[in-house]
């Protein structure tokens, strides 16, 4: 199911870029639009035959009002909880140009927080995922990103994360998508 999601998501993002140049816009403006990625994931997952229920932003706990970005249940009764993040990087940003991108360290910390929340608050018997995208990534970005930032995500998730699950090439940049099953 997860490989199918990633394949379909990559295909869909390529179509959106080809028709509307939306990934180019996100990269050029360093704009984060998690709702975009959340809706695309929800669209793909809910069309899978085994999915019987779904909710965007399901509450982890009514007392804290913490929400998970996407929840669904499969016909075997398994609950699936997914946190979703889209994070523009500050790679190749000219200092004089005002951009929306925050320092990448804050973005990585936000993903680590989502991982911890999923592990602590989602039901123990549920399947848990964190889906995140970083963009733009450039060939020279990976030494720093893979050496400094991915190890933090690896440590938090207990998974060895070394490269994206899928990437979409946008001009000289890459839109990288990761999906971790916790």
C-alpha positions in Angstrom: 0.0 0.0 0.0 2.8 2.4 0.9 4.8 1.8 -2.3 1.6 2.3 -4.3 1.0 5.6 -2.4 4.5 6.8 -3.2 4.3 5.8 -6.9 0.9 7.4 -7.4 1.9 10.5 -5.4 5.1 11.0 -7.5 3.1 10.5 -10.7 0.4 13.0 -9.6 3.0 15.6 -8.6 4.7 15.3 -12.0 1.3 15.9 -13.7 0.6 18.9 -11.5 4.1 20.4 -12.2 3.7 19.7 -15.9 0.3 21.4 -16.2 0.4 24.1 -13.6 4.1 24.6 -12.6 2.9 24.4 -9.0 6.1 22.7 -7.6 8.1 25.4 -9.4 6.0 28.0 -7.6 6.6 26.3 -4.2 10.3 26.2 -4.9 10.6 29.7 -6.3 8.6 31.2 -3.4 9.9 28.8 -0.7 6.3 28.4 0.1 5.0 25.5 2.3 1.5 24.3 1.6 1.0 21.1 3.6 -2.7 21.1 2.8 -1.8 20.5 -0.9 0.2 17.4 0.0 -2.4 16.3 2.5 -5.2 16.5 0.0 -3.2 14.6 -2.7 -2.4 11.8 -0.2 -6.0 11.7 1.0 -7.2 11.5 -2.6 -4.8 8.6 -3.4 -5.4 6.6 -0.2 -9.2 6.9 -0.2 -9.4 5.4 -3.7 -7.6 2.3 -2.6 -10.1 -0.7 -2.3 -9.0 -1.7 1.2 -9.7 1.7 2.7 -13.1 1.8 4.5 -12.9 5.0 6.6 -10.8 8.1 6.6 -10.5 11.5 8.3 -8.3 14.5 7.8 -6.9 15.9 11.0 -8.1 13.2 13.5 -7.7 14.2 17.1 -5.1 12.2 19.0 -6.7 13.2 22.3 -9.7 15.4 22.9 -8.2 16.9 26.0 -5.0 18.2 24.3 -6.7 18.9 20.9 -3.5 17.6 19.2 -4.4 16.4 15.7 -2.9 14.0 13.3 -2.8 15.2 9.7 -4.5 12.1 8.2 -6.1 8.9 9.6 -7.6 6.0 7.7 -8.8 2.5 8.5 -8.5 -0.6 6.2 -11.0 -3.4 5.8 -9.0 -5.6 8.3 -9.7 -3.0 11.0 -6.2 -1.6 11.1 -5.9 2.1 11.9 -3.3 4.1 10.0 -2.1 7.5 11.4 0.0 9.8 9.2 1.7 13.1 9.9 2.5 15.1 6.8 5.0 18.0 6.3 6.2 20.1 3.4 9.3 22.0 4.1 11.1 24.5 1.8 14.8 24.6 2.3 17.0 27.7 2.4 19.5 26.2 0.0 20.7 28.6 -2.6 18.7 31.5 -1.2 20.3 34.8 -1.9 20.6 36.7 1.4 19.1 39.9 0.0 15.9 38.2 -1.3 13.1 37.8 1.3 11.8 34.3 1.3 9.3 32.3 3.3 11.8 29.5 4.1 12.8 29.1 7.7 16.1 27.7 8.6 16.1 24.0 7.7 17.0 23.0 11.3 13.5 24.3 12.4 11.9 22.2 9.7 13.8 19.0 10.8 12.9 19.7 14.4 9.2 20.0 13.4 9.4 16.6 11.7 11.1 15.1 14.8 8.2 16.5 16.9 5.7 14.9 14.6 7.5 11.6 14.9 7.4 11.8 18.7 3.8 12.7 18.8 2.8 9.8 16.5 4.8 7.4 18.6 3.5 8.7 21.9 -0.1 9.5 21.1 -1.3 7.2 18.3 -2.8 3.9 19.4 -0.1 1.3 20.1 -1.5 -1.2 17.6 -2.0 1.4 14.8 0.3 1.7 11.8 2.1 5.0 12.0 3.7 7.0 9.1 5.4 10.3 8.6 5.4 11.7 5.1 7.6 14.7 4.4 8.9 16.7 1.5 11.9 18.9 1.3 12.5 21.3 -1.6 14.4 22.6 -3.3 17.2 20.2 -3.0 20.3 20.6 -5.2 23.2 18.2 -5.8 25.4 20.2 -3.5 22.7 20.2 -0.8 22.9 16.5 0.0 26.2 16.4 1.7 25.0 18.8 4.4 21.4 17.5 4.5 22.3 13.8 4.6 25.1 14.4 7.1 23.5 16.8 9.5 19.7 16.7 9.1 18.7 13.1 8.1 20.5 11.6 11.1 18.2 13.6 13.4 15.2 12.2 11.7 16.7 8.7 11.7 17.4 8.8 15.4 13.9 10.0 16.2 12.2 7.4 14.0 14.5 4.5 14.8 14.8 4.0 11.0 17.9 4.6 8.9 17.0 7.4 6.5 19.5 8.0 3.8 17.6 9.2 0.7 14.2 10.2 -0.4 11.6 7.6 -1.4 10.8 9.6 -4.5 12.0 12.8 -6.1 10.6 15.0 -8.8 13.0 17.0 -10.8 12.1 20.6 -11.2 14.6 22.5 -13.4 17.9 22.2 -11.6 16.3 21.3 -8.2 14.6 18.3 -6.8 11.4 18.0 -4.8 12.2 15.1 -2.4 9.5 13.0 -0.8 10.2 10.7 2.2 7.8 8.2 3.8 8.7 6.4 7.0 6.7 3.7 8.6 7.4 3.9 12.3 
